Amino acid sequence: MRIYRKFFLTIIVAGLFSHVYGQDDNKEAARAIVEVANEVYFVQKALYQANEQYALAADMDPENLEANFMAGRTFLETSPKANASKYLLRVYDLNPDYKFNILYLIGQGYQYGLEFEKAIESYNLYLQKVSASSRRSGQDFTSAEVV
């Protein structure tokens, strides 16, 4: 219950800042919302609530890599999964090296949104990246066999 009070307080403060102070405060409010969302996601395992918070933070600050990545990731874990591409594309546009498998995740979002040509294009770009990198492993790696 404590986390929800913190979340609602953050939302109220963020709303006030966005009207009074502008873009810099939107960035700060978005960072605060991401902190709350991280606790909701990683500690409480409340995926839908975390997704809402990540998406809110990403929309407040479209340049926040973590907010956009986590919004996309949590959309892939919840629904509507097709919304993932919007946020993951922002990440890719800002920093294509943020996560090694970002193109694979974008492809998944397109696939869930029934945009198969775009999905195939993203998957093929990811396969090229995997082929060019001989030593890749870790959480942000999806093997070529999965694609």
N, C-alpha and C positions, 0 to 999 in steps of 0.2 A: 504494500500500500504506500510506503514511503516513497518509492521510486515514481509512482504515479503523481504524487503531489509535486515532486521535483520537476517532473515532465510538464505538468500543467503550468507551474510557475514559470518555467523556461519559455513555454509557448506564449504566455501573456507578456512576459518581458520582451520577447522577440518581436511580437506584434507592435508593442509600443516603440521599440527602437526603430523598427523599419519605417514608421511614419514620422518620427521626430528627427532622427539623425542620419539616415541614409545608408549608403552601400557599405561603408566600413563597419558600421554596427551590425548590418545584416551578416557580414562575414563572421563577426564575433559571436553573434547569436547562433549562427549555423554551427560554429565550433562547439558551443555549449550544448546544443541539441545533439550533436554527434556523440559527445561524451555520455549523455544520458542514454542514447540509443545503443551505444556499445555495452553499457551495463545491462540494458534490457535484453540485448541479443546474446551476449557472451555469458552473462551470469544467470539471468532469469530464463533464458531460452524462449522468450516470447517473440516469435518471429514476426507475426503480423503487426504488433505494436512497434517493434523495432523498425520494420519496413516503413511504416507511416512516418516515423521520426526521421529516418534517413532521407526519405523522399522530400519531406518538408525542408530539411537542412539543405539538400541539393538544390531545391527550387529557390531557396533564399540566397544561396551562394553557388551559382552554376560552375564556379571555378574550384570548388572544394573537391579535390580528388577523392578523399576518403568517403565523403558523404555520397558522391555520385557512384563510386564503386560499390559501396555497401548497399545503396538503394537498388542498384542493378542486381547484385548478388542475392539480396533478400527477395526481390521480385521473382528471380529464378527458383527460389525455395518456397514461395507462396503463390499468390495469383493476384492479378493477371500476369502471368509469366512474360507475355509479349511486351510489357512495359519495361522490361530489363534493358532492351536495346537502347532506348532513349538515354538512359543514365550511363551505360557502359560506353556508348559512342562519345559522350562528353569527355569521359576519362581518356579514351583513345585519342581524341582530338587535342586534348591538353598535354598528354604525355603517353605516347604509344608504348613506352617501356615500363609503365607503372606496374603492371603485372604481366608476366610472360604469356599467359593464356587468355589475355583480354579479347583477342580476335575469336577464339573458340567460344567464349561466353557470349560475345555479341552474336555469333552464329546461332547459339542456342536460343537467344531471345527472338531472333528473326524466325527460327524454325517454329517456336511456339506461337508466333504471330502469323504463321502460315505464309511467310514471305520467303519461299524456298530458294528462289534465285539469289537473293541477298544472303541467305544462310549459307548456301554452297560457296558463294564468293568469299565470305568470311572464313569458312572452314578451309578453303583452298589457300588463302593467305596465311592462315595459321600453320597449315602443313608445310608451306614454303619456309616459314620461320623455324619450325622444328627441324626441317632438313638442313637448314643452314647452321644450326646450333647443335654440335655433337654432344655436348655435356650439359644437359639440362635435367634437373629434377627438383623436387620440392612441392610445396602446396600449390604453387601457381603454375604447375606444369600438368598438362593433359597429354597423355601419350598419343602418338599418331594412330595407334590401333583403335582407340575410342572414336576418333573422328571417322 
